[in-house]
Amino acid sequence: MPSMLVTCPETAHLEEVTVDDSSVGLLVRACSRFSPPCTVDCERTCTARIDRRRRAALLADDPTGVYGEETLVAIRI
C-alpha cells in the first residue's frame, strides 16, 4: 500500500495517508491525523481532490473521451 503526504483540507496540516488504488479511486486505509491511524473518521476530501486531478490528467491525454464519464461512489465505513 503506497503512502503519500497530503495537506488535510480540514486542518491545513501535512498528514501521511496510506491508500489503495482501486477502480473507483483512492481508498484511504490510514491517516496520521487519527489515533490509531486506521480509524479514519473524516470525509476523505484530500484523496477526492487527488482523484479529480488524476481524472483531469487522463482526460487531457485521452482523445476518445472514454474517461469523460462522471462517477460518484460514496462509501461510508
PyMOL commands that set and color helices and strands:
alter all, ss='L'
color gray80, all
select helices_A, chain A and resi 45-61+66-68
alter helices_A, ss='H'
color red, helices_A
select strands_A, chain A and resi 3-7+14-22+25-31
alter strands_A, ss='S'
color yellow, strands_A
deselect
rebuild
show_as cartoon
